[in-house]
């Protein structure tokens, strides 16, 4: 799986959570409506599958990050809660239309789509991703679309297929620093491949293409290593960055090296902004799609200046 999203695991999964990590219970009238639409249209969300701690807040506000190409990932990253399974090329061709209907029924101004990695597919699922973006534009023309993709096996043609659909934001997560990448990511992923995806997205997506990435903290990274990752992302023209605390899903996943306090996230946010990102969201519970529309507007504001 390709997002830096996970939730606190059972007690045996690691040390006691610090007081600054608190997950609020569901509240607000939109929560049951969002749940009903998702279940009625048989749609997966990264909110549930990756056990995102912000699910109650986002669903209560009428927002969810929809997960495409099923709910089983062909990769086994050491940080991710999504189920690993080789799907043998099966694709649900009705999914783009169902996603478009969900977005229309919600009346969303902004939607985030992500995917499970599908190494069993020749194009990594790029055709389905592109069709879903087009279907949302057909059913809900005013909705902005952020598409968080995997590395698509490093296939330039697959990436071009996705970019031809013209998502407003093309996101791909670096996940961690170069030094930790091999230890926590699937062997088929790679730090330099991820940079290559982001560089190509910015170059081939046209002058209006906004690009975005995310890094998890608390895996054992050092501040100089993070500073280098910031610089590498900026060299690729990445506009937006999110920084959040890694939370171990289960005892079988990579352990948390430390819990980063909120004031350190604040300091790193400033450092990233000084590195040149148009928008940075940083905090213990921040995830890839957290406050996505707000970040997008920051990027557009910087472009307009």
Beta strands, then each sheet from edge to edge (+ up, - down):
strand 1: 44-45
strand 2: 65-68
strand 3: 72-73
strand 4: 83-84
strand 5: 110-115
strand 6: 144-148
strand 7: 169-171
strand 8: 210-217
strand 9: 240-245
strand 10: 279-283
sheet 1: 1+ 2- 5- 6- 7- 8- 9- 10-
sheet 2: 3+ 4+
end
